[in-house]
C-alpha cells in the first residue's frame, strides 16, 4: 500500500519597514508577476533565522538580521495541494550591495507604503503578504527565544 506522507513546506519571510515603507520583491511566479516579502524555503540543516537572513540577501541584496518574530502562519494552497508554514520576522536592515545579482525569478526589490501594498493585494504571492504587514503594523512581536532549534553543530 503506497501511502502519501503529508508535510508542510517550511518558509521564512522578512517584514522590513523603513521610513513608512516596506521592502517587497516583485517576482515571476506560475500565476504571473507577483509581490511578496523577501521569503523562501528553509534548507536542510539551516536555522530558521539564518534562512531568513539568507533569503533576504538573495532576493533583495540587503543584509537583514531578524530581531523579533512577527508570527507563524499556516496556509494551505488548495489548487496546488500544498501547505506552507511561514515564520515571519522583523529586524534590523543592514547594508545594501547594489552590485549583487538577485535570485532567478526576482525582477526587483521595491519599497512600498502600506496603502500601496493594500491596493495591490490582487498581485500578492499569497494573502500572507498583507497579513504579515498588518500584524507588524499592529505591533505583533515575539522574542526570538520562543524558537528552539536543536540543530547539529
Beta strands, then each sheet from edge to edge (+ up, - down):
strand 1: 9-14
strand 2: 17-18
strand 3: 21-29
strand 4: 32-41
strand 5: 62-77
strand 6: 82-96
strand 7: 106-113
sheet 1: 2+ 3- 4+ 1- 6- 5+
sheet 2: 2+ 3- 7+
end
